[in-house]
């Protein structure tokens, strides 16, 4: 009869044990992955994604103009 009076405490205690145990049972094992290049894949001619970026270079006057505009716009947000 005494257990029925404290059923809420029994439920909370069971939940405090069951929830972390269930989480830890499903957690993946920690391991390090190696991202070194596979020389065999490179030598075999496997396709590799290549990104080409093309843009014109700014001269000194254009750089200073952009920097000046940037400081003006940054100051207006404060």
TIDOLO-978455 format. One record per atom (N, C-alpha, C): residue number from 0; x, y, z; atom name; chain; residue in three letters. Coordinates in nm, 4 decimals. Layout:
N
LOLO    k         x         y         z   a  c    r
LOLO  NUM         X         Y         Z  CA  A  ALA
...
This chain:
78
LOLO    k         x         y         z   a  c    r
LOLO    0    0.0818   -0.1198    0.0000   N  A  UNK
LOLO    0    0.0000    0.0000    0.0000  CA  A  UNK
LOLO    0    0.0861    0.1261    0.0000   C  A  UNK
LOLO    1    0.2022    0.1190    0.0615   N  A  UNK
LOLO    1    0.2916    0.2325    0.0688  CA  A  UNK
LOLO    1    0.3469    0.2684   -0.0697   C  A  UNK
LOLO    2    0.3643    0.1690   -0.1592   N  A  UNK
LOLO    2    0.4155    0.1935   -0.2936  CA  A  UNK
LOLO    2    0.3154    0.2761   -0.3740   C  A  UNK
LOLO    3    0.1879    0.2528   -0.3552   N  A  UNK
LOLO    3    0.0855    0.3265   -0.4282  CA  A  UNK
LOLO    3    0.0870    0.4750   -0.3914   C  A  UNK
LOLO    4    0.1227    0.5074   -0.2682   N  A  UNK
LOLO    4    0.1299    0.6473   -0.2268  CA  A  UNK
LOLO    4    0.2443    0.7204   -0.2971   C  A  UNK
LOLO    5    0.3517    0.6489   -0.3281   N  A  UNK
LOLO    5    0.4704    0.7107   -0.3853  CA  A  UNK
LOLO    5    0.4911    0.6696   -0.5317   C  A  UNK
LOLO    6    0.3819    0.6437   -0.6019   N  A  UNK
LOLO    6    0.3921    0.5987   -0.7401  CA  A  UNK
LOLO    6    0.4545    0.7059   -0.8301   C  A  UNK
LOLO    7    0.4294    0.8315   -0.8037   N  A  UNK
LOLO    7    0.4889    0.9380   -0.8838  CA  A  UNK
LOLO    7    0.6407    0.9378   -0.8696   C  A  UNK
LOLO    8    0.6908    0.9230   -0.7497   N  A  UNK
LOLO    8    0.8350    0.9184   -0.7259  CA  A  UNK
LOLO    8    0.8966    0.7948   -0.7907   C  A  UNK
LOLO    9    0.8275    0.6819   -0.7875   N  A  UNK
LOLO    9    0.8775    0.5602   -0.8518  CA  A  UNK
LOLO    9    0.8840    0.5800   -1.0033   C  A  UNK
LOLO   10    0.7824    0.6429   -1.0604   N  A  UNK
LOLO   10    0.7807    0.6683   -1.2046  CA  A  UNK
LOLO   10    0.8947    0.7609   -1.2461   C  A  UNK
LOLO   11    0.9165    0.8681   -1.1705   N  A  UNK
LOLO   11    1.0236    0.9629   -1.2032  CA  A  UNK
LOLO   11    1.1600    0.8962   -1.1913   C  A  UNK
LOLO   12    1.1786    0.8154   -1.0887   N  A  UNK
LOLO   12    1.3062    0.7446   -1.0717  CA  A  UNK
LOLO   12    1.3293    0.6478   -1.1879   C  A  UNK
LOLO   13    1.2240    0.5766   -1.2293   N  A  UNK
LOLO   13    1.2378    0.4837   -1.3411  CA  A  UNK
LOLO   13    1.2679    0.5588   -1.4704   C  A  UNK
LOLO   14    1.2058    0.6738   -1.4903   N  A  UNK
LOLO   14    1.2305    0.7527   -1.6106  CA  A  UNK
LOLO   14    1.3735    0.8078   -1.6113   C  A  UNK
LOLO   15    1.4226    0.8493   -1.4949   N  A  UNK
LOLO   15    1.5591    0.9007   -1.4868  CA  A  UNK
LOLO   15    1.6635    0.7934   -1.5172   C  A  UNK
LOLO   16    1.6289    0.6689   -1.4969   N  A  UNK
LOLO   16    1.7208    0.5604   -1.5298  CA  A  UNK
LOLO   16    1.7014    0.5145   -1.6744   C  A  UNK
LOLO   17    1.5765    0.5062   -1.7218   N  A  UNK
LOLO   17    1.5471    0.4480   -1.8527  CA  A  UNK
LOLO   17    1.5850    0.5408   -1.9681   C  A  UNK
LOLO   18    1.5608    0.6694   -1.9550   N  A  UNK
LOLO   18    1.5858    0.7615   -2.0670  CA  A  UNK
LOLO   18    1.7342    0.7696   -2.1015   C  A  UNK
LOLO   19    1.8236    0.7952   -2.0072   N  A  UNK
LOLO   19    1.9664    0.7979   -2.0447  CA  A  UNK
LOLO   19    2.0174    0.6615   -2.0909   C  A  UNK
LOLO   20    1.9674    0.5546   -2.0325   N  A  UNK
LOLO   20    2.0116    0.4212   -2.0738  CA  A  UNK
LOLO   20    1.9697    0.3936   -2.2176   C  A  UNK
LOLO   21    1.8510    0.4322   -2.2550   N  A  UNK
LOLO   21    1.8059    0.4136   -2.3925  CA  A  UNK
LOLO   21    1.8843    0.4984   -2.4902   C  A  UNK
LOLO   22    1.9189    0.6196   -2.4495   N  A  UNK
LOLO   22    1.9974    0.7071   -2.5358  CA  A  UNK
LOLO   22    2.1376    0.6513   -2.5550   C  A  UNK
LOLO   23    2.1999    0.6070   -2.4472   N  A  UNK
LOLO   23    2.3361    0.5553   -2.4562  CA  A  UNK
LOLO   23    2.3430    0.4253   -2.5346   C  A  UNK
LOLO   24    2.2366    0.3478   -2.5326   N  A  UNK
LOLO   24    2.2363    0.2223   -2.6068  CA  A  UNK
LOLO   24    2.2350    0.2474   -2.7569   C  A  UNK
LOLO   25    2.1744    0.3581   -2.8015   N  A  UNK
LOLO   25    2.1654    0.3883   -2.9440  CA  A  UNK
LOLO   25    2.2749    0.4820   -2.9925   C  A  UNK
LOLO   26    2.3540    0.5382   -2.9036   N  A  UNK
LOLO   26    2.4579    0.6331   -2.9435  CA  A  UNK
LOLO   26    2.5662    0.5602   -3.0216   C  A  UNK
LOLO   27    2.6098    0.6173   -3.1341   N  A  UNK
LOLO   27    2.7155    0.5516   -3.2120  CA  A  UNK
LOLO   27    2.8496    0.5599   -3.1396   C  A  UNK
LOLO   28    2.9336    0.4652   -3.1688   N  A  UNK
LOLO   28    3.0661    0.4670   -3.1076  CA  A  UNK
LOLO   28    3.1485    0.5787   -3.1703   C  A  UNK
LOLO   29    3.2251    0.6449   -3.0887   N  A  UNK
LOLO   29    3.3087    0.7535   -3.1383  CA  A  UNK
LOLO   29    3.4334    0.6946   -3.2028   C  A  UNK
LOLO   30    3.4606    0.7361   -3.3246   N  A  UNK
LOLO   30    3.5821    0.6931   -3.3932  CA  A  UNK
LOLO   30    3.6233    0.8018   -3.4916   C  A  UNK
LOLO   31    3.7516    0.8057   -3.5159   N  A  UNK
LOLO   31    3.8049    0.9071   -3.6063  CA  A  UNK
LOLO   31    3.8027    0.8542   -3.7483   C  A  UNK
LOLO   32    3.7666    0.9406   -3.8416   N  A  UNK
LOLO   32    3.7687    0.9055   -3.9829  CA  A  UNK
LOLO   32    3.8928    0.9650   -4.0473   C  A  UNK
LOLO   33    3.9527    0.8905   -4.1343   N  A  UNK
LOLO   33    4.0685    0.9390   -4.2074  CA  A  UNK
LOLO   33    4.0214    0.9925   -4.3420   C  A  UNK
LOLO   34    4.0546    1.1161   -4.3713   N  A  UNK
LOLO   34    4.0160    1.1772   -4.4973  CA  A  UNK
LOLO   34    4.1361    1.1931   -4.5899   C  A  UNK
LOLO   35    4.2365    1.1098   -4.5709   N  A  UNK
LOLO   35    4.3541    1.1166   -4.6570  CA  A  UNK
LOLO   35    4.3140    1.0734   -4.7978   C  A  UNK
LOLO   36    4.3823    1.1290   -4.8958   N  A  UNK
LOLO   36    4.3496    1.0938   -5.0331  CA  A  UNK
LOLO   36    4.3906    0.9503   -5.0610   C  A  UNK
LOLO   37    4.3072    0.8823   -5.1342   N  A  UNK
LOLO   37    4.3340    0.7444   -5.1712  CA  A  UNK
LOLO   37    4.4107    0.7464   -5.3027   C  A  UNK
LOLO   38    4.5397    0.7176   -5.2970   N  A  UNK
LOLO   38    4.6221    0.7272   -5.4165  CA  A  UNK
LOLO   38    4.5802    0.6256   -5.5221   C  A  UNK
LOLO   39    4.5250    0.5115   -5.4816   N  A  UNK
LOLO   39    4.4804    0.4118   -5.5792  CA  A  UNK
LOLO   39    4.3618    0.4650   -5.6589   C  A  UNK
LOLO   40    4.2720    0.5375   -5.5930   N  A  UNK
LOLO   40    4.1560    0.5937   -5.6625  CA  A  UNK
LOLO   40    4.1996    0.7036   -5.7589   C  A  UNK
LOLO   41    4.2990    0.7808   -5.7207   N  A  UNK
LOLO   41    4.3474    0.8875   -5.8077  CA  A  UNK
LOLO   41    4.4193    0.8269   -5.9286   C  A  UNK
LOLO   42    4.4993    0.7246   -5.9044   N  A  UNK
LOLO   42    4.5744    0.6631   -6.0134  CA  A  UNK
LOLO   42    4.4828    0.5909   -6.1116   C  A  UNK
LOLO   43    4.3674    0.5413   -6.0628   N  A  UNK
LOLO   43    4.2778    0.4669   -6.1513  CA  A  UNK
LOLO   43    4.1958    0.5599   -6.2404   C  A  UNK
LOLO   44    4.2045    0.6889   -6.2196   N  A  UNK
LOLO   44    4.1327    0.7839   -6.3034  CA  A  UNK
LOLO   44    3.9899    0.8052   -6.2572   C  A  UNK
LOLO   45    3.9620    0.7842   -6.1292   N  A  UNK
LOLO   45    3.8276    0.8060   -6.0763  CA  A  UNK
LOLO   45    3.7908    0.9528   -6.0925   C  A  UNK
LOLO   46    3.6634    0.9789   -6.1191   N  A  UNK
LOLO   46    3.6193    1.1166   -6.1400  CA  A  UNK
LOLO   46    3.6253    1.1946   -6.0095   C  A  UNK
LOLO   47    3.6683    1.3183   -6.0220   N  A  UNK
LOLO   47    3.6793    1.4050   -5.9055  CA  A  UNK
LOLO   47    3.6129    1.5380   -5.9397   C  A  UNK
LOLO   48    3.5397    1.5923   -5.8450   N  A  UNK
LOLO   48    3.4739    1.7209   -5.8672  CA  A  UNK
LOLO   48    3.5788    1.8309   -5.8707   C  A  UNK
LOLO   49    3.5689    1.9166   -5.9709   N  A  UNK
LOLO   49    3.6620    2.0280   -5.9855  CA  A  UNK
LOLO   49    3.5805    2.1560   -5.9920   C  A  UNK
LOLO   50    3.6173    2.2534   -5.9126   N  A  UNK
LOLO   50    3.5487    2.3822   -5.9107  CA  A  UNK
LOLO   50    3.6432    2.4874   -5.9669   C  A  UNK
LOLO   51    3.5961    2.5601   -6.0658   N  A  UNK
LOLO   51    3.6755    2.6670   -6.1253  CA  A  UNK
LOLO   51    3.6067    2.7996   -6.0953   C  A  UNK
LOLO   52    3.6807    2.8898   -6.0350   N  A  UNK
LOLO   52    3.6270    3.0213   -6.0009  CA  A  UNK
LOLO   52    3.6957    3.1242   -6.0890   C  A  UNK
LOLO   53    3.6159    3.1999   -6.1597   N  A  UNK
LOLO   53    3.6749    3.3037   -6.2446  CA  A  UNK
LOLO   53    3.6129    3.4375   -6.2061   C  A  UNK
LOLO   54    3.6986    3.5329   -6.1831   N  A  UNK
LOLO   54    3.6533    3.6674   -6.1479  CA  A  UNK
LOLO   54    3.7644    3.7647   -6.1844   C  A  UNK
LOLO   55    3.7253    3.8884   -6.2086   N  A  UNK
LOLO   55    3.8287    3.9867   -6.2417  CA  A  UNK
LOLO   55    3.8908    4.0390   -6.1124   C  A  UNK
LOLO   56    4.0172    4.0714   -6.1195   N  A  UNK
LOLO   56    4.0879    4.1261   -6.0032  CA  A  UNK
LOLO   56    4.0595    4.2750   -5.9924   C  A  UNK
LOLO   57    4.0497    4.3202   -5.8686   N  A  UNK
LOLO   57    4.0286    4.4631   -5.8448  CA  A  UNK
LOLO   57    4.1629    4.5337   -5.8377   C  A  UNK
LOLO   58    4.1664    4.6546   -5.8902   N  A  UNK
LOLO   58    4.2891    4.7326   -5.8751  CA  A  UNK
LOLO   58    4.2811    4.8076   -5.7413   C  A  UNK
LOLO   59    4.3856    4.8791   -5.7069   N  A  UNK
LOLO   59    4.3949    4.9440   -5.5764  CA  A  UNK
LOLO   59    4.2830    5.0455   -5.5544   C  A  UNK
LOLO   60    4.2450    5.1193   -5.6568   N  A  UNK
LOLO   60    4.1406    5.2201   -5.6422  CA  A  UNK
LOLO   60    4.0055    5.1546   -5.6147   C  A  UNK
LOLO   61    3.9765    5.0458   -5.6852   N  A  UNK
LOLO   61    3.8492    4.9766   -5.6627  CA  A  UNK
LOLO   61    3.8435    4.9137   -5.5243   C  A  UNK
LOLO   62    3.9563    4.8587   -5.4788   N  A  UNK
LOLO   62    3.9603    4.8004   -5.3438  CA  A  UNK
LOLO   62    3.9331    4.9064   -5.2373   C  A  UNK
LOLO   63    3.9988    5.0204   -5.2493   N  A  UNK
LOLO   63    3.9801    5.1248   -5.1489  CA  A  UNK
LOLO   63    3.8372    5.1781   -5.1516   C  A  UNK
LOLO   64    3.7778    5.1853   -5.2709   N  A  UNK
LOLO   64    3.6395    5.2317   -5.2816  CA  A  UNK
LOLO   64    3.5445    5.1325   -5.2131   C  A  UNK
LOLO   65    3.5647    5.0043   -5.2364   N  A  UNK
LOLO   65    3.4796    4.9035   -5.1726  CA  A  UNK
LOLO   65    3.4966    4.9030   -5.0215   C  A  UNK
LOLO   66    3.6204    4.9171   -4.9748   N  A  UNK
LOLO   66    3.6445    4.9227   -4.8309  CA  A  UNK
LOLO   66    3.5792    5.0450   -4.7685   C  A  UNK
LOLO   67    3.5838    5.1573   -4.8365   N  A  UNK
LOLO   67    3.5211    5.2791   -4.7853  CA  A  UNK
LOLO   67    3.3702    5.2624   -4.7762   C  A  UNK
LOLO   68    3.3105    5.2005   -4.8782   N  A  UNK
LOLO   68    3.1660    5.1767   -4.8747  CA  A  UNK
LOLO   68    3.1291    5.0776   -4.7643   C  A  UNK
LOLO   69    3.2172    4.9789   -4.7408   N  A  UNK
LOLO   69    3.1904    4.8791   -4.6391  CA  A  UNK
LOLO   69    3.1917    4.9410   -4.4999   C  A  UNK
LOLO   70    3.2854    5.0317   -4.4742   N  A  UNK
LOLO   70    3.2897    5.0949   -4.3418  CA  A  UNK
LOLO   70    3.1712    5.1866   -4.3213   C  A  UNK
LOLO   71    3.1208    5.2484   -4.4277   N  A  UNK
LOLO   71    3.0037    5.3344   -4.4155  CA  A  UNK
LOLO   71    2.8804    5.2505   -4.3844   C  A  UNK
LOLO   72    2.8622    5.1392   -4.4542   N  A  UNK
LOLO   72    2.7438    5.0548   -4.4304  CA  A  UNK
LOLO   72    2.7537    4.9832   -4.2973   C  A  UNK
LOLO   73    2.8739    4.9463   -4.2529   N  A  UNK
LOLO   73    2.8886    4.8801   -4.1237  CA  A  UNK
LOLO   73    2.8586    4.9771   -4.0102   C  A  UNK
LOLO   74    2.8924    5.1023   -4.0259   N  A  UNK
LOLO   74    2.8673    5.2022   -3.9232  CA  A  UNK
LOLO   74    2.7198    5.2352   -3.9099   C  A  UNK
LOLO   75    2.6408    5.2198   -4.0171   N  A  UNK
LOLO   75    2.4988    5.2545   -4.0104  CA  A  UNK
LOLO   75    2.4157    5.1475   -3.9405   C  A  UNK
LOLO   76    2.4695    5.0250   -3.9238   N  A  UNK
LOLO   76    2.3944    4.9179   -3.8567  CA  A  UNK
LOLO   76    2.4135    4.9199   -3.7072   C  A  UNK
LOLO   77    2.5011    5.0026   -3.6549   N  A  UNK
LOLO   77    2.5279    5.0028   -3.5108  CA  A  UNK
LOLO   77    2.4345    5.0908   -3.4367   C  A  UNK
